[in-house]
Every structure is written in structure tokens, then in C-alpha cells.
């Protein structure tokens, strides 16, 4: 990844400023030399910003910048080494110190074997030990033949050979239904792939482009301001060429500027519009959006070049990597991880990252393929992603960052790097990478080593020579042991060893990693944590601390000294001694997860009383924002969760999950929590009733809103739950005393077989979406809130009636055999029915369609989506018994029974414009 010199120079300058003051400099005798270096760096830094802009047009400037980068990388390494050597000198002087559809993204440099494996896995097939293209193609054919149909999405195809030379033969020979959807930037590619239907995406008109920009930058109240800038706005969107991505990018730039003619004219005059040495598709608004970034954000943005196209990008992972790389400046009053999260948010606000709408918590994002192409182009001198045969940078002595994730030739790629000692970052998750002593010695300057989910079993003792290492990720590997030499990684900040199923013990040297900020151990079967964990004073994230009574183990009491801890999860909590940890003395704790062991035998009354007493003592600090409690087998929740005090103990709690709570019969007053946004309660096997106590309102008259900010509520796996009521204080009044769930977006109920009805006053909430699954005692769904637009009903065997839902827009019904009446759905826009068993469409559907026809509904967007038996499908086609109804529906998509969403028989119909397509 191309280093942004301005930011890196600033970082090195800050390091030097701090370093000059350290005691080790006196011992090393280099204070005067370092002060001279500081002065020279300040002079150089003043010239950098202009030089970075001119490097595209002046090769001498580009060469000077390249050489300067090498010097700065070396300087960064030397500061590290000086610190380590100086620390050793100090220690010596001071002896006291210590199917769904299968969706694959086809990049320009795709690997044929990896693509075949992806599709086979997506089709639920197996490829055993096959490695080559010739070996894998028959497995692809067999995975589709075995009773499965395939809907394959090939996204962002650059060349037709992926179909013509790789996929066509095995899929044609599969002798089953295969449908392929292709997205590509080039119409010729679609034609070469013999696509039956080509749908070109047209560029936006000038008016539409301006409207898109205006909506992103101005509120309705700012119409006069928008009109005043309309002329300049048209000039700006004209340069975007009708491309939505370019308009989004330039809106990200404009959103950070003053809404004035002066600022918008500056944007129009910016040289970034006219840089000719960039590929055509990366010029203009896209490059300008990069150029407008402050230098510290530029290097963070370019880091995305190391990750696969269409990858889900985790906010937390990136902030940790940026901190480890030294991209995040340390702030006096906040953690670097917090600053890194703000960097991530700023890239989102500038539309350089795309929020992942499927992630409710907003913890992941994606990057548009063109935006990623920009990161690849700008970082090509110093970073390499993918197959080394297709990238010249692997031969460069300047290569600093290498990503070989998912590669089968990772070892060959790494061994082909011209100057491995220059590498600072190696990302090799899910690859065939093997690390031995020789390779580690060649990688002695690594800052980041990410080998998650590789088959590595042994970590050599020579890992200790990686003295610059800040980030080590071994999650999900087959590693058996961590060598004691790990104690020499004194710069290590992030150490992940989660879900390592063969690792049962940690070396005692792990407690000497005094710069450690995160230690991830969750789901690794450790018997204990070595004594001394409390000495890691910089630790702010400890996942999977194991409570043990071993003499060599860290006791729970040691956690009391971790005053910077933000995220903490504790396992085997039932082993804890009374009073061992005082959570409320951890002032920064925001994320707490508590796990009790799965009991092989039923806990007795004494066991239950013991864990109840322990939980009473675990009073959290007021800073807590997320709490997860799993496996608690006490009969009651702790006293601090009582009606009168809960909100005072955790006023900032936003996420709460209770899971596997087999003895609980009454829920705490969760409705009084003022900031709670996400609540999940699952597997409460003795809970028979949810009553008004759940709301937590009424006694405290100042609290008259139940769940004031709750957005997502999940009630799952309640085998004994029969009744759910909000109580008389709500139910007996037309205008209820209590305002209920005013922000609820989604309610999900599943595996509650005895629940007979939904809460009567649920209609007073603001619920937008309701999902009910396996509620076999539920007879009807009706009278939902006027805000409810989506209803999903799955495997509710005794559900008979859906009615009086005038604002419902989307209805999904799967396997509800007893359903006989669906009516008064006046606003319905989409109806999805999966009914595989019946030979005809259900009577309720025919009546509903007939009513819509008689009422002459004007909704031209209405969509009927069916998955049914072949016999039922034949009744829907032209000449079939149901065609008279079907032909009046604006849009119909119907398939023969198929769990993947595509079947052998199909019908696609549109009333206007007229389209009729079937293979029956």
C-alpha cells in the first residue's frame, strides 16, 4: 500500500519528539543527532503535500518521493530497534525492572481453482482433495447433479473466458436446471458469454444527476440555498458523466465543504479533474474524493486494497490494523481504537465505503469495485494483492504489504518476493502458508502477520525475532502450542488466538507483552490463563478469560487492575470466588460478556444459590453499553436488575442478550432502560409468561415510555411460553398510559410453540417488521401497528387467518398449511408464497387475487412471487385454470419447487410492458 508521506513523516517526527526525551537516548548517546534529524524532517515535511500532487507529471519528483519513503521506513524500523536495545540497557542497569443463490465476485485476476471451489461450496457440494482445474470441474458438475438446481451470480465479470473456458462445460453436463446472472461493465463480455437477455444500465440524465446530488447535500428546508448553487451543481455533475458512484463520491467531498459558490468553484478548478495518467474510469470525481482526504485518512483508505473485492469489511478489524500500522495518532484523552473508528466513520460519510444494509449493528461495510480499483492503482508500488503472476509489484524491492488471502500458492508467492525483509504486512488468511524458521528470518521487519484460518500447526521458536510485530492473528488455526519466545515480541499490540481447537495452554511469557492492547482467546479450550495477566496495563480488550483454580493461573482478582479495559468476556464464571472481581471499579468497561459452563448434570439448589449470590456481586460500572449473559442457571436475576434500580446502574446500555437461562421464570424490567436498542432473549425453557413487569414502568411515574429506543427485539426458543401481555395499564385504555416501543423496527419470534397470541397492545408500538416462525399455537395475525410494512410467517402449522393490516406492503408465507383467510391488505406491494406440497394454489390466495382484480388496484409495482409444485405452476400459465387471475397481476415470478429459489419450471410475466416467458 502506498505510504502517504505527509502522514508518515508526521508520525515519525512525533515518534522522534517523544523518543528524544526518553532515558534510553542518554544511554545510547545519540540525542544531538536525533535533534538534527528532527529539524531536517520539518523542512522536508513542508514540501511534501505539493510534491505528492506533482508526482504524476514529473518523474524526478516521483523518484525522490520513492527514495524518501524507503528512508522513512528504515527510520521507523531503527526507532523500534533503538527502543528495544535501550530497554534492554535500562533493564541491565536496573535489575528490579520486568441456495440461496451462489454469488461469486469475478475479479480481473480471479483464480480458476478458487472460483470453482467457491461455487462448489455455495452449491453445498464437496471437492475432497481436488486442487487443479481438471480435478475440480467434475466436482462442480456432481455438486449440481445431486438433485440440486443452481442459480449462479457472476458479479463484475471482466472477460468471457470465466464462462467459455471454465464453467460452461461442467454446468452444461450437469443435466439439471442452471441459471446464470452476470454483471459486467462491458456489453461485449455479455455477448461473448451468449447471454439470452442483456439489460444495459443507462447513465443518469443531468436533471437526475443534480437531483441525486441535491438530496445528498440539502434538506427540504434548504431549497433556496440549493437553487442558488444549482448552476454550479450542474457543472459539477456534468463532470460525473451520469455515473451514480461519481456523484456519491463528489457529494462526499462537498459535504465537508461550506455550501457556498466560492467553495464549489474551488472544486471545479481542482487539478484532480484533469490528471491524465490515471486510468479513465478512475479520473475525475473519484480521484478528487481521494485527493480531498486529509493525509492520515488517505493511508487508511488505501489499506482497503489488500482485501478481496466484495469482501465484508469489519470496522473493528480495520481500526486495529490501522493502529498496528501506526496510522492512528495517539490522543491524550481517548484510545487509539476510538480514533480509528472515527476514521472509519469519516470514510463512510464521504461515501468511499458503503454501509452493509444486512448488518443491523452497522459493524461492517463494503467498497464499490471502482473505488477499490482506485486503491489498487494508487498503492501498486508498495502493495500486492492476489496472484503474483499477474502483478509486477511482487518483483519490486519496494513491496511493503502483501495479501495472499485464500491463495493456494501463498508459499510460492511469498518465496518470490524480491526483498522479503522490506515487507511490513503479510495477510494470508485461509491460504496454504507454512511458516518455518527460514521464512520468519526473512520477514524480520513485519508489523502485521495475519494467518487466520490457515492449517498451520506449529509456530516456530524463531517467531521471537519479529521484534517489530504489532499484530498477530492466529484465529481458527490448528496450532498446538505457542512458544515461550513469544515474550520477545515486546511491541505486540494485538494478539488473536480464538477458536484454536487444539490449543489448551498459553506460555507464561505472554504476561510480559506489556504493550498488548487486545488478547482474543474466546472458544479456544484453554485450561487456564497464566498468572500475571493483571500486569498488562494497556489491555483494553480481553476476550475469553478463563476462570480456573490452578495455582499457576491468573485469578479473577487480577482483572481489577486493568483500568483501561473496554471489552471483557469471562468464561467458566461459576468457578469464581465470591468478591473476586469488582466490575464497578473498571471505569472504562463498555462491553461485558459472561459465560457459565454447560453442566453435564442438573445443578442442585446449592449450585443455583451460589451463582445467584455471585451475580448479585457483579454490579457493572455505569459506562456499560453491551451486556451478554449466557448459561446462567440461577432462578432469579441479580438484585441490581430489580424494578427500582436497573436503569440507574446501566443508564447507557444499548445491547442486551440473555441466552440459555433454563431456570428463569420472570424477566427483569428491561423496558425502563433508556438507551437500549437491541434485545435478544433465547432459550428460557421455564419461562411461561411475559407480563407487565417486563415493561418496567408504572411505579416510577417519571418513566412512562417502555423501551424508549429499542429497535430490534428477538424472542427465541421459549418452549413453555404461553402468554405475553403488556398489562392493564396499557390494555384498558384507548389512549394508553404507557407509550410503547416508539422506535421498534423489527420484532422476531421463533420456536415458541405454545404462544397463543401476540400482545394485544402491540399495535401501539412503531413496529415496522414482524417475523414469526414455528409458533404452532398461533391462530391469527391481525391489528398490527399502522407503521408495520413487512410480515414474515414461516412454519406456523396452525395459523388460519391474516387480516386487517391496511398498511402492510410485503408479506412472506412459507409452509403455513392451515392458512385459509388473508384479507384487508389494501397496501400490499409484494406477496411471496412458498407452498411446495399442494397441487393447486391455496384458496385464500385465489380469493385475494380476485378481490384485487375486482377492486381494480392501481399499484403497477405489485409483485407475486411463487414457489410451488409443477402442477400448481402449470395452472398459472396461459391456458391454465388460474391464468384469468394471473394475467391481471402487474408482475409475476413463479418457479417449480426448489429450495435454492430457481426451479426447472418457471413463469415470468409482466403486464406493462408486456413480458411472458415460461418453459412449460
ZISULQUI-V742403 format. One record per residue. N is the residue number from 0. RES is the residue in one letter. OMEGA is omega in degrees with one decimal (none if undefined). Layout:
n-><N/N>
res-><RES/RES>
omega-><OMEGA/OMEGA>
//
This chain:
n-><0/1/2/3/4/5/6/7/8/9/10/11/12/13/14/15/16/17/18/19/20/21/22/23/24/25/26/27/28/29/30/31/32/33/34/35/36/37/38/39/40/41/42/43/44/45/46/47/48/49/50/51/52/53/54/55/56/57/58/59/60/61/62/63/64/65/66/67/68/69/70/71/72/73/74/75/76/77/78/79/80/81/82/83/84/85/86/87/88/89/90/91/92/93/94/95/96/97/98/99/100/101/102/103/104/105/106/107/108/109/110/111/112/113/114/115/116/117/118/119/120/121/122/123/124/125/126/127/128/129/130/131/132/133/134/135/136/137/138/139/140/141/142/143/144/145/146/147/148/149/150/151/152/153/154/155/156/157/158/159/160/161/162/163/164/165/166/167/168/169/170/171/172/173/174/175/176/177/178/179/180/181/182/183/184/185/186/187/188/189/190/191/192/193/194/195/196/197/198/199/200/201/202/203/204/205/206/207/208/209/210/211/212/213/214/215/216/217/218/219/220/221/222/223/224/225/226/227/228/229/230/231/232/233/234/235/236/237/238/239/240/241/242/243/244/245/246/247/248/249/250/251/252/253/254/255/256/257/258/259/260/261/262/263/264/265/266/267/268/269/270/271/272/273/274/275/276/277/278/279/280/281/282/283/284/285/286/287/288/289/290/291/292/293/294/295/296/297/298/299/300/301/302/303/304/305/306/307/308/309/310/311/312/313/314/315/316/317/318/319/320/321/322/323/324/325/326/327/328/329/330/331/332/333/334/335/336/337/338/339/340/341/342/343/344/345/346/347/348/349/350/351/352/353/354/355/356/357/358/359/360/361/362/363/364/365/366/367/368/369/370/371/372/373/374/375/376/377/378/379/380/381/382/383/384/385/386/387/388/389/390/391/392/393/394/395/396/397/398/399/400/401/402/403/404/405/406/407/408/409/410/411/412/413/414/415/416/417/418/419/420/421/422/423/424/425/426/427/428/429/430/431/432/433/434/435/436/437/438/439/440/441/442/443/444/445/446/447/448/449/450/451/452/453/454/455/456/457/458/459/460/461/462/463/464/465/466/467/468/469/470/471/472/473/474/475/476/477/478/479/480/481/482/483/484/485/486/487/488/489/490/491/492/493/494/495/496/497/498/499/500/501/502/503/504/505/506/507/508/509/510/511/512/513/514/515/516/517/518/519/520/521/522/523/524/525/526/527/528/529/530/531/532/533/534/535/536/537/538/539/540/541/542/543/544/545/546/547/548/549/550/551/552/553/554/555/556/557/558/559/560/561/562/563/564/565/566/567/568/569/570/571/572/573/574/575/576/577/578/579/580/581/582/583/584/585/586/587/588/589/590/591/592/593/594/595/596/597/598/599/600/601/602/603/604/605/606/607/608/609/610/611/612/613/614/615/616/617/618/619/620/621/622/623/624/625/626/627/628/629/630/631/632/633/634/635/636/637/638/639/640/641/642/643/644/645/646/647/648/649/650/651/652/653/654/655/656/657/658/659/660/661/662/663/664/665/666/667/668/669/670/671/672/673/674/675/676/677/678/679/680/681/682/683/684/685/686/687/688/689/690/691/692/693/694/695/696/697/698/699/700/701/702/703/704/705/706/707/708/709/710/711/712/713/714/715/716/717/718/719/720/721/722/723/724/725/726/727/728/729/730/731/732/733/734/735/736/737/738/739/740/741/742/743/744/745/746/747/748/749/750/751/752/753/754/755/756/757/758/759/760/761/762/763/764/765/766/767/768/769/770/771/772/773/774/775/776/777/778/779/780/781/782/783/784/785/786/787/788/789/790/791/792/793/794/795/796/797/798/799/800/801/802/803/804/805/806/807/808/809/810/811/812/813/814/815/816/817/818/819/820/821/822/823/824/825/826/827/828/829/830/831/832/833/834/835/836/837/838/839/840/841/842/843/844/845/846/847/848/849/850/851/852/853/854/855/856/857/858/859/860/861/862/863/864/865/866/867/868/869/870/871/872/873/874/875/876/877/878/879/880/881/882/883/884/885/886/887/888/889/890/891/892/893/894/895/896/897/898/899/900/901/902/903/904/905/906/907/908/909/910/911/912/913/914/915/916/917/918/919>
res-><X/X/X/X/X/X/X/X/X/X/X/X/X/X/X/X/X/X/X/X/X/X/X/X/X/X/X/X/X/X/X/X/X/X/X/X/X/X/X/X/X/X/X/X/X/X/X/X/X/X/X/X/X/X/X/X/X/X/X/X/X/X/X/X/X/X/X/X/X/X/X/X/X/X/X/X/X/X/X/X/X/X/X/X/X/X/X/X/X/X/X/X/X/X/X/X/X/X/X/X/X/X/X/X/X/X/X/X/X/X/X/X/X/X/X/X/X/X/X/X/X/X/X/X/X/X/X/X/X/X/X/X/X/X/X/X/X/X/X/X/X/X/X/X/X/X/X/X/X/X/X/X/X/X/X/X/X/X/X/X/X/X/X/X/X/X/X/X/X/X/X/X/X/X/X/X/X/X/X/X/X/X/X/X/X/X/X/X/X/X/X/X/X/X/X/X/X/X/X/X/X/X/X/X/X/X/X/X/X/X/X/X/X/X/X/X/X/X/X/X/X/X/X/X/X/X/X/X/X/X/X/X/X/X/X/X/X/X/X/X/X/X/X/X/X/X/X/X/X/X/X/X/X/X/X/X/X/X/X/X/X/X/X/X/X/X/X/X/X/X/X/X/X/X/X/X/X/X/X/X/X/X/X/X/X/X/X/X/X/X/X/X/X/X/X/X/X/X/X/X/X/X/X/X/X/X/X/X/X/X/X/X/X/X/X/X/X/X/X/X/X/X/X/X/X/X/X/X/X/X/X/X/X/X/X/X/X/X/X/X/X/X/X/X/X/X/X/X/X/X/X/X/X/X/X/X/X/X/X/X/X/X/X/X/X/X/X/X/X/X/X/X/X/X/X/X/X/X/X/X/X/X/X/X/X/X/X/X/X/X/X/X/X/X/X/X/X/X/X/X/X/X/X/X/X/X/X/X/X/X/X/X/X/X/X/X/X/X/X/X/X/X/X/X/X/X/X/X/X/X/X/X/X/X/X/X/X/X/X/X/X/X/X/X/X/X/X/X/X/X/X/X/X/X/X/X/X/X/X/X/X/X/X/X/X/X/X/X/X/X/X/X/X/X/X/X/X/X/X/X/X/X/X/X/X/X/X/X/X/X/X/X/X/X/X/X/X/X/X/X/X/X/X/X/X/X/X/X/X/X/X/X/X/X/X/X/X/X/X/X/X/X/X/X/X/X/X/X/X/X/X/X/X/X/X/X/X/X/X/X/X/X/X/X/X/X/X/X/X/X/X/X/X/X/X/X/X/X/X/X/X/X/X/X/X/X/X/X/X/X/X/X/X/X/X/X/X/X/X/X/X/X/X/X/X/X/X/X/X/X/X/X/X/X/X/X/X/X/X/X/X/X/X/X/X/X/X/X/X/X/X/X/X/X/X/X/X/X/X/X/X/X/X/X/X/X/X/X/X/X/X/X/X/X/X/X/X/X/X/X/X/X/X/X/X/X/X/X/X/X/X/X/X/X/X/X/X/X/X/X/X/X/X/X/X/X/X/X/X/X/X/X/X/X/X/X/X/X/X/X/X/X/X/X/X/X/X/X/X/X/X/X/X/X/X/X/X/X/X/X/X/X/X/X/X/X/X/X/X/X/X/X/X/X/X/X/X/X/X/X/X/X/X/X/X/X/X/X/X/X/X/X/X/X/X/X/X/X/X/X/X/X/X/X/X/X/X/X/X/X/X/X/X/X/X/X/X/X/X/X/X/X/X/X/X/X/X/X/X/X/X/X/X/X/X/X/X/X/X/X/X/X/X/X/X/X/X/X/X/X/X/X/X/X/X/X/X/X/X/X/X/X/X/X/X/X/X/X/X/X/X/X/X/X/X/X/X/X/X/X/X/X/X/X/X/X/X/X/X/X/X/X/X/X/X/X/X/X/X/X/X/X/X/X/X/X/X/X/X/X/X/X/X/X/X/X/X/X/X/X/X/X/X/X/X/X/X/X/X/X/X/X/X/X/X/X/X/X/X/X/X/X/X/X/X/X/X/X/X/X/X/X/X/X/X/X/X/X/X/X/X/X/X/X/X/X/X/X/X/X/X/X/X/X/X/X/X/X/X/X>
omega-><-177.2/176.2/172.5/-169.2/-178.4/-179.0/-176.4/177.0/178.4/179.3/-179.1/178.4/177.6/177.5/-179.7/-179.7/178.9/-173.1/-179.0/-176.6/-173.7/-177.3/-177.5/-179.0/177.0/-179.3/-178.0/175.7/-176.0/-174.7/-178.2/-179.8/-179.5/178.8/176.0/179.1/177.3/-178.2/179.3/-179.9/178.6/178.2/-179.2/-174.7/-178.1/-178.6/-166.3/-172.1/-179.8/-179.4/179.5/-179.2/-173.0/-173.2/-179.5/-174.4/-175.1/-175.4/179.8/177.0/179.7/179.7/179.3/178.9/-179.6/179.9/179.1/176.7/179.6/179.4/-176.8/175.2/179.0/179.5/179.2/178.0/-176.3/177.0/176.1/-175.7/177.8/180.0/-178.5/-179.4/179.9/178.6/177.7/177.2/178.5/-179.5/179.7/-180.0/-176.9/-173.4/-178.1/-177.3/-179.5/none/121.5/179.4/174.6/-173.6/177.4/178.0/-175.7/-177.4/177.7/-173.9/-175.4/174.3/-177.9/-177.1/-179.8/178.3/177.3/179.4/179.0/-177.5/178.3/178.0/-179.1/178.3/178.3/178.5/-180.0/177.0/175.2/-178.4/-178.0/-177.2/-175.3/177.5/-177.9/179.8/-174.0/-175.5/176.1/178.0/175.8/178.9/-176.7/-178.4/177.6/-177.9/-169.9/174.3/-175.2/171.6/-171.2/168.5/-172.2/175.8/176.0/-171.9/174.6/179.8/-179.2/-177.6/-176.6/-174.7/177.6/176.9/-172.5/-173.1/-172.1/-168.8/-171.3/-175.4/-178.6/-179.1/175.0/-177.6/-176.3/177.2/175.6/-175.4/176.4/174.4/-176.2/173.7/-176.4/167.0/-178.5/177.2/-171.0/-178.0/179.8/178.0/178.9/179.9/179.9/177.7/177.6/178.5/-179.3/-178.3/178.9/-177.9/179.2/175.1/-175.7/175.4/179.3/173.2/178.2/-178.9/-179.8/179.0/178.9/180.0/177.8/179.1/-177.7/-178.7/-179.0/-172.6/-172.7/173.5/179.8/-179.2/-177.2/-176.2/-179.1/178.1/179.7/-179.8/179.0/-179.0/-173.2/-177.6/177.3/178.4/177.9/178.6/-179.9/-177.3/175.7/179.4/178.2/173.1/178.0/-179.0/-179.2/-180.0/179.8/179.2/176.1/-178.3/-177.7/176.1/175.2/176.8/-176.8/-178.7/-180.0/-178.1/173.5/179.0/-177.7/178.8/-178.6/-178.3/-179.3/175.1/175.9/179.0/-179.7/-178.2/-174.6/-178.6/-175.9/178.1/-167.5/178.2/-169.7/-176.0/173.5/170.4/-172.4/-175.2/-178.5/-177.4/171.6/-170.5/-176.3/178.4/178.8/179.0/173.6/-176.9/-178.3/-178.9/168.8/-170.1/-178.5/178.0/179.4/-177.5/175.4/179.5/-177.5/180.0/-179.7/178.3/-175.8/-174.1/-173.1/174.4/177.9/177.8/170.0/-172.4/-175.6/178.6/-175.4/179.7/-177.7/-179.7/178.0/179.4/179.3/177.6/-179.2/-180.0/-179.2/-178.3/-172.2/-179.7/179.1/178.6/-174.0/-171.5/-179.4/177.1/176.9/177.8/177.3/177.2/178.4/177.1/177.9/174.0/-179.6/-180.0/-179.5/176.1/174.5/-178.8/-179.9/176.6/174.5/169.6/-178.6/178.7/178.8/-174.0/-179.4/-179.1/-174.5/-174.8/178.6/-176.7/-179.5/176.9/175.0/178.7/177.9/-174.9/177.7/176.9/177.4/176.7/177.2/179.3/179.6/-178.4/-175.2/-177.7/-170.0/-178.5/-170.8/-179.1/178.7/177.1/171.6/-171.8/-174.7/178.7/-176.7/-178.4/-180.0/-172.7/-178.7/-179.1/-173.9/173.9/-179.0/-174.6/-176.9/-175.6/-175.7/176.1/177.4/179.8/177.9/-177.0/175.4/-179.3/-175.7/179.9/179.7/180.0/-177.9/-178.7/179.9/179.0/-173.5/-176.5/-174.7/-179.9/178.1/-178.0/175.2/-175.8/174.3/177.6/-173.3/-178.7/177.5/178.4/178.9/-175.0/172.7/179.2/173.2/-176.3/-175.8/-178.7/-179.1/179.5/177.8/-177.4/-168.0/-178.8/-178.4/169.2/-175.6/174.3/-173.1/-176.7/179.3/174.7/168.8/-178.4/-178.7/-179.3/-176.2/172.3/-174.0/176.3/-177.0/174.1/-178.1/179.4/-179.4/-171.1/178.0/-170.9/176.6/-170.6/178.8/-177.3/178.5/-177.5/171.8/177.4/178.3/-175.2/-177.1/-175.9/173.5/-176.8/179.6/-179.4/177.2/-177.9/179.9/180.0/-171.2/176.6/-174.6/-179.2/-175.2/-177.3/-178.9/174.8/179.8/174.5/173.8/-164.5/179.9/-176.8/-176.3/-175.8/176.2/176.7/179.7/-178.6/-179.2/179.8/176.6/-178.8/-168.5/176.6/-176.1/179.5/177.3/173.0/-177.3/-175.1/-168.8/178.6/169.1/-170.0/-179.9/177.9/177.6/175.4/-177.3/179.9/177.3/-178.4/-179.5/179.0/-177.4/-169.7/179.0/-177.2/175.7/-178.2/179.8/-175.0/174.9/174.4/-176.1/175.4/-179.6/179.6/176.7/-179.4/-179.1/-172.8/170.8/177.2/-179.8/-179.3/-177.3/-178.8/179.8/-177.2/-178.0/-172.4/178.2/-173.1/177.9/-177.0/-175.1/170.1/-175.1/-179.4/-178.7/-173.0/-178.7/178.8/-174.1/175.3/178.8/177.9/-174.1/-177.7/179.3/-173.7/-175.3/176.0/175.0/-165.5/-176.9/-173.6/-180.0/-175.3/-175.8/176.9/-176.5/-176.5/171.7/-178.5/171.7/-177.2/175.8/177.8/-179.5/178.5/178.3/-176.9/179.5/177.5/-177.8/179.0/-178.9/-178.8/175.2/178.5/178.6/-177.7/175.5/-176.6/-175.2/179.5/-176.3/174.1/-179.4/-177.8/-172.6/178.6/-179.2/-179.9/175.1/-179.9/-174.7/173.2/179.4/-175.3/172.3/-177.5/-179.0/173.9/-174.9/-178.2/-177.9/171.9/-175.6/-172.9/-170.2/-169.9/-169.0/-175.4/179.5/-180.0/-176.8/-174.7/-176.1/-177.8/-178.7/-178.6/-177.1/176.6/169.8/179.5/177.9/-179.7/-166.0/-175.2/-176.6/178.4/179.2/178.9/177.4/-176.2/-173.0/-178.0/-178.8/-178.8/-167.7/-175.0/-174.8/-178.9/-177.3/-178.7/176.2/174.0/-176.6/175.8/169.9/-165.4/179.5/-177.7/-177.5/-174.9/168.9/-174.5/-176.3/177.7/179.5/-179.4/179.6/179.2/175.4/178.2/176.3/-173.0/179.0/-179.0/-176.6/174.9/178.4/-176.8/-172.0/-177.8/-177.0/-179.5/-177.0/-179.7/179.9/175.3/-171.2/171.5/177.2/-172.3/-177.5/-176.0/-178.5/-171.0/174.7/-176.3/176.3/173.1/-173.9/-176.5/174.9/-167.9/-172.8/-175.4/175.8/172.0/-168.5/176.6/-174.5/173.0/-166.7/171.0/-174.9/-177.6/-173.2/176.7/-173.3/171.8/-179.7/179.0/179.2/176.4/173.6/-167.6/-177.4/-177.9/-172.6/-179.0/176.2/177.1/-174.0/-175.2/172.4/-179.4/174.8/-179.6/178.2/-174.8/-179.3/-176.9/179.8/176.9/179.5/-177.6/175.8/170.8/-165.5/175.8/-178.4/-176.7/-175.4/172.8/-177.2/172.0/176.5/179.5/178.8/178.8/-175.1/-177.3/-176.4/178.8/178.1/-177.8/-173.0/173.7/173.8/-163.8/-176.5/178.0/-175.8/-166.1/170.8/-174.8/178.2/176.2/-169.9/-178.0/-178.0/-179.1/-175.9/-179.4/176.2/179.1/178.8/171.3/172.7/-167.0/-174.1/-175.8/-176.5/-175.6/173.6/-174.6/179.4/174.3/-167.0/-174.8/-173.6/178.7/-178.2/177.3/-178.8/-178.5/170.9/-178.3/-169.8/-167.0/-172.4/-179.1/177.3/174.7/-178.4/-176.9/-178.8/179.3/179.3/179.0/-179.8/179.3/178.7/179.0/179.3/179.0/-179.7/-178.9/176.8/-179.1/-176.7/-177.8/-177.0/-179.0/-176.4/-178.4/171.3/-178.2/-176.6/164.2/-168.2/177.8/179.8/-178.5/179.1/179.9/-179.8/178.4/-177.1/-175.7/-179.4/-176.6/177.7/-174.5/-178.5/-175.7/-179.3/176.6/-174.4/-173.2/179.6/-179.9/-177.5/-178.4/179.0/170.7/-177.2/-179.7/171.7/-177.6/-179.6/-177.5/-179.5/177.6/176.7/-178.5/179.3/176.4/-179.1/172.5/173.2/-173.5/172.9/-178.3/-177.2/0.2/-173.0/173.8/175.3/-175.8/176.5/175.9/179.9/none>
//
